Amino acid sequence: MVLVARKPSLFRSDYNLVDGDEGAVGFIRTQMHLGHRTHSVEDANHAALGAVQVSNISQNRAPPSCWLEDGSGNRLATISYTEGALDFAVRMDGSVLFEASVSTGTGVRQSLSELGHRAYAIRLMEPGFPLPVLLATIVAMDAS
């Protein structure tokens, strides 16, 4: 399945989720709060699927605290950086749901080019994990 997050405006942080045939699959809405950012995920009918929360506050130069919530606002999983600021894992009850890392090419020039485009390699360990929430997690972590 092809799923793409399209940013309809340079002036907003929201995304439209479309499939390979350009059909609407969902939306990612970003809201700024005093202590954190919320990246809410909605399906094509605007029903809440979940949210990615990213803290704006970090201590001792540590990465920000990040977590996933379900559509009702219950915390489901934590997001932790694994190797530097470009690789992360999503864990629920100690089990890894998926891992993502910036995919780089073999040559230095290709690697620098791909860092500008932020292509990610994703290892999905839980096949039932909702893809729109996975894409919202990538968008949220890419913005942090």
N, C-alpha and C positions, 0 to 999 in steps of 0.2 A: 504494500500500500504506500502510495506517495502522499505525503502530507507536508504542506508548505505554509509558513507563517509570512503573510504579506503585510507590510506596513503601509497603510493607505495614505499617510501624511507624514512629512518630515517633522511637523510641528507637534505631533502627538506620539505617545508611547504605546498606543493600542495596535493590535494586529488582527487581521482576518485570517482564519485557517481555511485553506482550500485543498481539495484533493487533486489528483493528476488531471482530472477533466475540468478543473476550475470551478467545481461545485462547492458551495459553502458548507463547511464542516463544523465551524465554530468560531469563537472569538476569544481573544486575550485582552482584558481590560486592565490597565495599570493605574493604580491610585497611590499617591504619595501621602503618608501620614507623618506625624511628628517623629516617631521612633522607628518606622519601618516602611517598606514598599509592599503593596499587595498586587500580585499578578493573578487576577481572577480568570478562570477558564469557564466558558459557556459553550453549550452545544449550538447547533444551527437555529434552534428555537429559543435561544437565550436562557435555557435552564442551566443552573449552576452545576458544574462538574467537580469543581475544587478550586484551590488557590495555592499559590506559592508565595510564602512570606519571606522577605529578606530584611534583616535588621539594618538600620542606618548607623547603628552604634557598634563600634568595635573597641576592644580593650587590648592594650599592649601590642598594637599592630597585628593582632590576630584577625583572621578573616571574619566577615560578619556571620552572625547566626542565621541559619536558613532552615525552613521546614515546609512540609506539604500539609494542607488541610483538605478535608472532604467538602462536599457542597454545603454541609451544615456548619462548617467552621471548626470541626474537631481535628486536632492534630493527629496526623497519620504516620508521618515519616520525617526523618531528619536528613538534611543534605550536608555532607561534609566534604571538604577539599581533601584530595588524596595525594596529589603530587603538584605542589605549587598552586597557583591561582587559576590554572586552566583545566585541571582534571578534578572531577568530583564524583561522589557516589551517593545514591539515595538508599537509605536503610529504613526498614520497618521491623521493629522487634529484633534487631541484630542481624536480620537477613538482608542482603543486598537485593534491591529491586532492579536497579540498573546503574551502570557506570557510563560516564561520558568523558571524553578527552578530546582536546583539539587535535584534529588529524593533520599531520604535516607530511609533506612529500619527502623524497629522498635527498634532493639537492637543497642547498642553502637558499637559492633564489625561489624555488618552489615553496619551501617552508615559509619564507617571509610573505610570499603572496597569499598562501592559504591562511596565515595568521590574520591578514587583513580581511579575509572573507569569513573567517571563523567556521570552517567546516569541522564538524564533530564526528568522531567515531563513537558509536553507542553499542554497548553490550547489554541487551535486555535479558535479565534472568527470570523475570516473571511475565510470561506471555500474556496474561490477562490485564496487565497494566494499561490504563487508558492512554492512547497515543496523544490526544490533545493535551493532557496533563504533562506528559513527557516533554512535548514541544514547549509548553509554557515554562517548564523547569529550565530548559536550555535558554530560552529567551531571558528569564529572570537572572540566571547565573551569568549570562553573557553581558548583561547590563550592570552587574555589580563589580 
